[in-house]
């Protein structure tokens, strides 16, 4: 028996999600992407082709979901009106598919931020706690890499500082793909781990912390002015993988923006010039995120005073012992399969955080 009240509720969700998506703009963007990808210079750039291809596939899928849902609800209205047995059975069979399409459309409709379409940079820093915290930072790095790969995103490690004995002290990675920032922006904050420490000979339970900062990749921003006199630039030898080149030249670059205390570093490229260029892009992205957070804070508090932006709020707890559970402290979302989460299954937390944001 078909639950027409459920169909009605799904239709209301569909209408709300569709109102947030401009179909005309999507179709125009799809045509534009097709034209850009047909250019010889674009075809020769594999990274750009991968990125544009991902965006094109995503838009095509969303337009397909809208078309399928239109057909589903139109057909269900006629079937309810006429009471045809065969039609009612078909609707029953297609309800699950319609629900899956609706979930995808609703998620897409949540990406309304200024930089949601952009690539992003994820910075991970181990907190206090020595080897446990450094190991936890590396575990988070692997989790985000697996998440990115499962969604067809590319990953570039921009900078990594090895831990003392285990793990990493810090790492910066670039996630390349359509709406990478939109998907991952709510991961910013402190992530807490509770487990039996593999570094404790007495097998005691330890709590470790690591901070995550997600910023959009921004090529230019007229609102952000970076003056040379505001920068402190240091060079040092790379500490990560890189063959014979590593540790023989001071190619790695660290830039400090003195007015804000913002620090970025890059050691991924082979030359100091290339690392400096990449670090400047990272700095622009980070300052842009800071400015956006300031504007949001002003909006939330209804006044224009400048506020200190804190990245340190705890957002999620990962418990390996005495029970297994990952809980998002902002939304209450829970997954008891901690190993699955560490393998990159973050969609539950990401979607709930985006939905929670849309209510604010």
N, C-alpha and C positions, 0 to 999 in steps of 0.2 A: 504493500500500500504506500502510495506516495504521500509524503508529508508536505502539503502545499504551504503550510506555515513556514517550514524550513526554506522552501523555494522563494517565498516572499522575503524572508530575512536575507537570503543570499542576493536577491535582486537589489535590495536597499544598499547592501555593501558594495555591489557592483556599480551602482549609480554614483555613490560617494567617491569610489576610487577612480571611476572614469572622469568625473568632474575635475579631478586633480591632474589629469593627463590631457595634454593638447594633441589630439590625433593629427591635426593638420601640420603642426610643428614636427612631429615624429616622422611623418611621411616625407616632408621636405628635407629633413636631416638624413633620411635613408637615401634619398636621391643624391644629396650632396656627397655622402660617403661613397656611393657607387662611383660618382664622377672622380673623386679624389683618388680612390684606390685603383682606378684605371690608368692613372698617370704613370709613365715609365719611372720617374724619380721616386714615386711612392712605392711602386712595386719592387724597386731595388733596395728599399729600406725594410728589412725583415721585421724589426722591432715595431716600426710604425704600422706596417701591414697587420701585424698581430693585434695591435691595439685597436686599429680602426675596424678590423674584421670582427673583433669581440663586440664592439659597440653596435656594428651593423646587425650581428646575429641577435643581440639583446633586443634591439628595436623591432626587428622582424618578429621575434617571439612575442613581444608585448602586443603588437598589432594583431598577431594571430590569436592571442588570448582574447582580445576585445572582440574580434570577429566571431570566434567560437561562442563566447558568452552571449553576444547579441542573438545568435541563432538559437542557443539553448533556451533563453528566457522567452523569446518569441514563440518557439515551438511549445514550451510548457504552458504558455497562456492559451494557445489554441487547444492543446490537449485537455486542459482543465475545463475549458468552455464546452468542448464537444464530448468529453468523456470516452474517447476512443481507446480501447484496451491495448492495442498494439503500440499506440503512441505513448500511453502511460508507462508501459513496460520499458520502452526505449528511454524515456526520461529517467526512470529509476536506474537504468544501467549507466547513464551518462552523468548522474549527479556527482559522483566522486571526481570525474574528470573536470567538471565545471568548478568544483571546489578547489582543485589544484590550480586551475587557471586563475581563479579569483585570488588565491593566496599570492601568486606571482605578480599579479597586477597591483594588489595592495602594497606589496613590498616596493615595487617600482615607484608607486605614487608617493612614497615616503621620502624619496630623494629630491628635496626641494632646496637644499642649501646651495649657496653661491659656488662652492667648489666641489660639490658632491660628485661631479663627473670626473674629476681629476685623479691622476695617480696620487700615491701618498708615500710618506716616509714614516717608518716606525722606528722609534728609538726605545731601547730597553736598557735600564740601568739596575744593577744589583743593589739591594739595600744592605743594611748592616747585617752581619751574620756569617761573614767569611765564606768558606767553601759551600755551605748550604745555600746561601743567597746567590752566589755565583752560578752554582749548578741550576738553581731555579730560573735564573735569567736565561740560561742556555736552553732550558726546557721550553720556556715561553717563546724563544726565538724559533725553535723547531716547530712549535705549535702553529705559529703564524705562517711559517713557510709552507707547512702542510695544508693549511686553510687556503692560502693563495693558490697553490698548485691544484687543489681540488676544484677551484673555480676558474681555472684556465688563466690565471694571472702569472706574469713573469716576476722574478725576484732578483734584485741586485744587492749584494752586500756592499755598503759604502764605507763602513768603518767597523772594526771590531777590536776590542782590547781583551786579551785573554786573562782569565782569572789566575790567582795564585794557587796552583794545585788542582783546580777543577773549574769547569764552566767559563763564564765570561764576566768581566766587570761591566762592559757596556757593548752595545752594538747598534748600528743604524742600517736599516735596509730599505730599499725602494721597492714598492709594490706597483707593478705596471698593469693596468687593465681598466676597463670601463667601470666607473663608479667605485674604484678601489677606496678612495677617501670616504665616499658616502657610506660604504659598508662598514669601514673600520674606525671611523672617527670616534665612536662612543667607547672604544677600547682604551682611551686615555684614562690613566689613573693608576692606583696601586693595586697589585695583584698579590694575594696572600696564599701561602702554601703551608699546609700542616701535614707532616708525614713522619715516619720513623727515619731518622737521619742515617744515610749510608756511610756517613763520615764519623759517626759516634760509635765507639767500640762497645758502649753499654746499650746500644739500640734504643735510645730514648727518643721520644717524640719532640720534634723541633718545629718552630714556626719561622718561616722565611718570607721576605718581602722583595718585590721588584717593581719598579715603576715603568709604565709604558706611556709614551707620548706619540700621538699620531697627528701629523700635519699634512696639508695638501701640497702637492708639487705645483708651484706657481712660477711660470716663466717670467712674468712681469706684473707689477702692481703699482699703479701711479700714486696710490695713497701712501706707499712706504718709500721713504727716502733714506738710503744708506750712504752716509758720508765717509770718505776714506779716513778722516781724522777720528772717527768714532770706532775704528777697528784696531784690534791688537791681533797680529798674525804671527803664529809660531809654526815652525817646521820641525819635524822629528822623523825618526825611522819607523817604517811600518812594522807592526808586530804580528800581522796575520799571514795567511798563505799567500804565495805569490812568486815562488821559485827563487832564482838567483838574485833577482832585483831587490827583494825584501832585505832590510837591515844593512844594505850597503850604501844607500843614499838617503838623505833627509827629504824624501818625496812626500811624506804625509803632511797634511796641513790642518792646523787648528785655528779657527777664527773666533775671537771674542768680541761681541758687540757691547762696547763699554756702557752706553746709556741704560741698557736693559739687563746686562750681565748674561745675555744669551750666548751659549757656546755651541759651535758645530765643528765637526772634524770629518775629514775624508782621507782615505788611504787606498781606495780601490783602484784608482788610475795609476799608470806607470810613471807619469811625470808630475813634478810639483805644480806645473802650470795647470794641468788638467784637474788635479786634485783641488787646486785653489778655485777654479771655475765651478766645480761641483759643490764645493763648500759654500761658495757665495749663493748658489741656488738653494742650498739647504737653509742658509741663513734667511733668505727672503721668504721661504716657505714658513719657517718658524716664526718670524716676525709677523707675517700675515695671520697666522693662527692666533698669536697673542693678541693682535688687534681685534680680530673677530671675537675672541673671548671677552675682551674689554667691552666691546659694543654690546654683546649679549648680556653682560653683567649690568651695564647701564640700563638696558631695556628691562631686565627683570626687576631692578630696584627703582625704576621710575625716576632716576636722576642722572645727571651727566658727570658726576665726579669720577675721576679715574680710580679704578680698583686694582689691587694687586691680584694677579692671576695665579692661582695655586693649582699645580698639576697633581698634587699629592693625595687626593681623596681616594680612600679605599673603595673599589668598585666590585671586586669579586673574590670569593674565597674558594680555594681548591683543597679539599680534605681527602687524604689518602688513608689515614688511620686516626681513630679506631674504626671509622666507617668510611665509605666512599661517597663523595658528593661535591658537586660544583654548584655554588649558589651565587647569583648576581644580587648584590645588596641593594641595587637601585630599583629593580623590577620584581624581585622575588623569584625569578625564573630559576629552576633547579634541574640538573641532570645528574643522576646517581651513577652513570657510567663515566667515571673520571678518565679512564683510558681512551674512550672514544673522543672525549673533549680534547685531550692532549694530542690526539691524532688529527686535530683540525676541525672537528665538528662543532663549530661555533654559531651556526645559523640561529639556533633558538635564542641565544643571548643577544646576538646582533639585532635580530628582528624585533624582539621585545623592547630593547633599548630604543630603537628607532620609533616604534609605536608610542612608547612612553614620552619621547621627545615631541612627537606630533600633537600630544594632548596639552603641552605647556603653552 
